[in-house]
Amino acid sequence: MATILIIDDHDAMREGLELLLRRRGHRTLGARNGAEGLELLAEHDEVELVVADLKMEPVDGMQVLREVTARAPSTDVLIITAYGSVEIAVEAMKAGAVDFIEKPFRSEAFAARVESLLKARAERERLRAECRYLRQELDSEYGEIVGRSPAMKAVYDWIARVAPSDSTLMIYGESGTGKELVARAIHAASPRAQAPFIRVNCGALPEGILDSELFGHERGAFTGADRRRRGRFELAQGGVLFLDEIGTIRPETQIRLLRVLQEREIERLGGEETIAVDVRIVAATNLRPEALKASSEFREDLYYRLHVVPVVLPPLRERRGDIPLLASHFIEQLQSRTRSRVTGISDEAMAALEVYDWPGNVRELENVIERALVLAHGTVITPADLPALAPAEARSLPEGASSGTLQESLEVYERELIRRSLVQARGVKAEAARLLGVPPATLHYKLQKYGIKVP
């Protein structure tokens, strides 16, 4: 049961909608104008949905919408609009309304629209609650890692098994899959948790600097070495040294690293003293295991020294079921930094996220959510707030688009885009037109032109 506020200056319409919703088990509040509706909203913070007519005086539906999004950003707003004012309703969507319905409408259609909105709202709340719960459950054990898919459960199991030991670990994964997060989770769950976690991005350091960073140097070891400097191995004493992008290091540095793995001791550059180190090494690379092993620039003996207990992190495209949870996590995490009023994401926008291939993985998803939080007009992220996210299959031309004249190829591609938009919009032509960025009349014409049947 939800609490729904109906604001409409036509008594028959308002009372009829209230009766309809009460029969479906909801609690309703009715207001004869915008000002009265805002007063009721202030008195009832349990209101989950406001249904407001667009044309009212002196406070119209757009003013109500702006006030609701400012005063109660977690409350959804459904706009009722008359025929011919769809453009204004679309503006209302951009301003934060979750949906609009055009008069005249059937009672069953209105009730179904409300139930759909409440269901989507409940799903957003469930995801947020689940995200908070998982954060509480996983923070002490797995840090900032988010995911509940079978692939991620296998990663959690691997972390739990390897954390208590001192064995050298190798983490494989594409860029943006969270290799450092996994390394930090291992450190946090290990007996070395109170000792330092030191990270070195081997690929980011200029040639000739990495040796000094890792092993330190004595005064006078090279031009500019005006004092002794301890390296990362010494700084990580008793803890974990995370060597990111290990596949980029030079052969000379590989030899030095191999000695550390074998002897557990180092020498600073320009020095003669041998220093024992008690450090657990966790290495990572964005190469596949077979690619690293086959590389002519990476020593095979070092590969086997590092490849003791390996794990391959799944790319985001192989755990799409985690995308809603990750999106909810990033919305909650980035709200304060972006100063955004967004509290959720629409079904259509989520569908777009779930079909995209994410070559940049979780890091790319985080960037997309942050961009949407900054640019979104309302309290819910819509497809209009997202960058162009083409599904994997859409990045190649449809069959038939690569032959024939330019006009013929464009028509083949246009036909395919319309079909995909209808699927994404679940057959709702108005929504498909919005996704395509064309008026509904244009879409209707194109459907007839290409003989496309609505699913």
Secondary structure, DSSP 4 states (H G I P E B T S, - for coil): --EEEEE-S-HHHHHHHHHHHHHTT-EEEEESSHHHHHHHHHH-TT--EEEEESS-SSS-HHHHHHHHHHH-TTSEEEEEEETT-HHHHHHHHHHT-SEEEEES--HHHHHHHHHHHHHHHHHHHHHHHHHHHHHHHHHHHHTT----SHHHHHHHHHHHHHTTS---EEEE--TTS-HHHHHHHHHHTSTTTTS-EEEEETTTSPTTTHHHHHH-B-TTSSTT--S-B--HHHHTTTSEEEEETGGG--HHHHHHHHHHHHHSEE--BT----EE---EEEEEESS-HHHHHH-TTS-HHHHHHHTTEEEEPPPGGG-GGGHHHHHHHHHHHHHHHHT----EE-HHHHHHHHHB--TTHHHHHHHHHHHHHHH-SSSEE-GGGS----BGGGGSPPTTTTSS-HHHHHHHHHHHHHHHHHHHTTT-HHHHHHHHTS-HHHHHHHHHHHTPPP-
